[in-house]
C-alpha cells in the first residue's frame, strides 16, 4: 500500500513525497482510513512507529476539505512534554506546507507574549501542553468552543507525569460533538477508563504490542561495577563500539548532569537534557544533538519523549530502568522507520533483577558483550536503603564484639544493688552581712597614737600635743583636793590649749594667702 491508496489530497501527497515518505507504516495504514471516515480512533503503539503522521495527516486532510482558514481553533493536539510539542508542530508544518492554514504552539518554559500574539492572530491547529493551555484559557486568551478534532498523544505518559487531572479539565472545556484520536503506548486501568469515557465507538488500532521491542535493534549488555560505568562508557566512545551521535539514558536529573560533565572532561562532547533545564537550554541541547555538534545527549526518560532524530545509530542505558516498559521506550529511539540500530546497556549487580524483568517482557535474552575492559568484580548486592536512617559506618568486627558483649551481659545474673540511705537535706546557713569596719587612717594620726603609748584617756586631738607642759604662770586649781589633782588639771588645760591651736591651724589653712605686692 502507498499513501495514494489512502485517498489523500494532492497537496498533502506532494508534501510527504518531498519529505521522503513512500509507504505508510502499519499504524498509519490502520489509523488513517477510519480517521478520514470521521470515526474516533484508539491507537496503541510504541514510540517510533509513526504515530504523529497517523493523526496529523487525517486532521490536515479534513481541515482542507471542510473549509478554508477561519481564525478559530479547529484542531487541538495535547502532548505531555515540550520536546514532543515542538516535534509535532514541525511535523504539521512539513505535512501541510501547501495548505492554507495556521498552526500555533502553546507550552511552558518560555514567555507567553509570542504565544498570545499568535492566538490573537488566529490558528487552525493548536499544539499544546496541558499546564500552559489551562493558564492561557484562564486569562481568556484561548477559546476552545470551536474545536472539531481533538488528539491526545502519549496518554500513558500524561498519567506518569501527573497531568491526567489537567487533561480532564481540558476535555471539560471542549464541545461535546467532536472527533477524537487517542494514542498511548500502554493501557493502565485509569487510561482505559478515560478512553472509554472520551471515545464513541472507536476504531481500535494496535500495532506492535508493548511487550515486544524493535526487532531491527541489536541489543547487548556489559556487566560491570557501578563505580566503573563512567570509565567503561568513555572507553566505548573512544574505541568506536558506540556510534555517535548517541542518546544516553540515566534515571535521575542529577545523574544526567554529573555524567555529562564527566564525559566532557574526558573529551567526549556531551550535553544534558531534563525537566529542570530551562526551555532555552533544552532546545539548544536538542538542536546541537540533531546537527551533530555533540557526540552524546544525556537524558532522563521524560525529557527524551519527543526526541526524534533521523537515523539515530545508538542508544546507551547507563542505568537500567526499574520498569521494563521504559526499556522498550528507550531503545525505540533507534531503529526507527525500519532502520537498524544498536542498544547498549551497562548493568551492575544491583540491576540484574531489572535485566531479568526486561528479558521476560521482551521475550528474548539480551546477549552479553565480548571484550569487556571493566568486568564486574563486586558480586554482593548493596543493602536496601531504609528511608530516614543512615547505614552504619562501623566495621563488621566491631559489630560482632558489640553483639558478644550484649549476649554476655544478658547471661550474667542481675545483682541487687543496696538502696542508698536517705539523707535529710540541710539548709545552707544564711549568710549575714558583716558590719562595716572603720577605715584605718595612716599617716600623722597613726604616729600620734603610737606616741600616746596606749593611754586611752588621750584622744586623737590630744595626741597632737602629747603631754605638753603647762604654760608659765599657770597655777593648780584651788578645788583640787590633793596633790594628785594637780597633774590632771594641768593636763586638761594643756588639752584645751591644744584644741584651740588645732582650730586656729585649720582656719589658717583655708584662708587665702595674700599675693605679694610688687615692690615690697
Secondary structure, DSSP 8 states (H G I E B T S, - for coil): --GGGGT--HHHHHHHHHHT--S--HHHHHHHHHHHTT--EEEEE-TTS-HHHHHHHHHHHHHHHH-S--SS--EEEEESSHHHHHHHHHHHHHHTTTSS--EEEE-SSS-SHHHHHHHHH--SEEEEEHHHHHHHHHTT----TT--EEEE-SHHHHHHTT-HHHHHHHHHHS-SS-EEEEEES---HHHHHHHHHH-SS-EEEEES-TTS--TTEEEEEEE--GGGHHHHHHHHHHHTSS-SSEEEE-SSHHHHHHHHHHHHHTT--EEEE-TTS-HHHHHHHHHHHHTTSSSEEEE-TTTTTT---TT--EEEESS--SSHHHHHHHHTTSSGGG--EEEEEEE-GGGHHHHHHHHHHHTS--EE-SS-SS-----S------TT-----S-HHHHHHHHHHHHHHHHS------------------------------SHHHHHHHHTTT-TTS-TTHHHH-S----TT----TT--STHHHHHHHHHHHHHHHHHHHHHHHHHHHS------TT-
